[in-house]
Amino acid sequence: MSIKIVISFEVSGFSEMKSVFDAAADARTEAGIAAEAYRNMDAPNNAWVIGTAPSKEAFTAFFSSPAQKERMKNAGVISHPIVTFLESG
């Protein structure tokens, strides 16, 4: 059973963040994570990522990895991400 993840964070520029996000597609796939990035229409530097992962543990391992932390730094993430885990049922 997979879980849904919703993440919100501030970025210095959405285009730069989206470029880094898109370049990390293979790393997410390898971790079993499928996700898409969105820009808040009313706050252009507020990014949202919505996706699925095999488990909370799998996502947490990916998200807390040194490689992911470096990607977020390179993407211009300027706030602490707010991560919400959702499950159906």
C-alpha positions in Angstrom: 0.0 0.0 0.0 1.4 3.4 -0.9 1.0 6.6 0.9 0.4 10.2 -0.4 2.8 12.9 0.6 2.1 16.7 0.4 5.1 19.1 0.9 5.0 22.9 1.1 8.1 25.1 1.2 9.3 28.5 0.1 11.9 28.9 -2.7 14.0 31.7 -3.9 12.7 31.1 -7.4 10.2 28.5 -8.7 11.9 28.0 -12.1 15.2 27.1 -10.5 13.5 24.7 -8.0 11.6 23.0 -10.8 14.7 22.5 -12.8 16.5 20.8 -9.9 13.3 18.8 -9.1 13.0 17.6 -12.7 16.7 16.6 -12.8 16.1 14.3 -9.7 13.4 12.2 -11.4 15.6 9.1 -11.6 16.5 9.4 -7.9 12.9 9.5 -6.9 12.0 6.6 -9.2 14.8 4.5 -7.7 13.3 5.2 -4.2 9.8 4.3 -5.4 8.6 7.8 -5.2 6.4 9.5 -7.8 5.8 13.2 -7.4 5.0 16.4 -9.2 5.9 20.0 -8.3 3.5 22.9 -8.3 3.6 26.7 -7.8 1.1 28.4 -5.5 -0.8 30.7 -7.9 -1.2 33.3 -5.2 2.3 33.1 -3.8 4.8 32.4 -6.7 7.7 31.5 -4.4 5.6 28.9 -2.5 6.2 25.5 -4.0 4.2 22.3 -3.4 5.2 18.8 -4.1 2.5 16.1 -4.2 3.3 12.5 -4.7 3.2 8.9 -3.5 5.8 6.7 -1.8 5.8 3.0 -0.8 5.8 3.9 2.9 6.5 6.8 5.3 9.8 5.1 6.2 10.9 4.9 2.5 10.1 8.6 2.0 11.8 9.7 5.1 15.0 7.8 4.2 15.0 9.5 0.8 14.1 12.9 2.0 16.7 13.0 4.8 19.5 11.6 2.6 22.6 13.9 2.1 22.0 13.8 -1.7 18.4 15.1 -1.2 19.5 17.8 1.3 22.1 19.0 -1.3 19.4 19.0 -4.1 17.1 21.1 -1.9 20.0 23.6 -1.2 20.8 23.8 -4.9 17.1 24.3 -5.7 16.9 27.4 -3.6 14.7 26.1 -0.8 14.6 28.8 1.8 12.2 27.5 4.4 11.8 24.4 6.4 9.5 22.0 4.4 6.2 21.2 5.9 5.6 17.5 5.1 2.1 15.9 5.5 1.6 12.1 5.1 -1.8 10.9 4.1 -3.3 7.4 3.9 -6.6 6.2 2.7 -8.9 4.0 4.5 
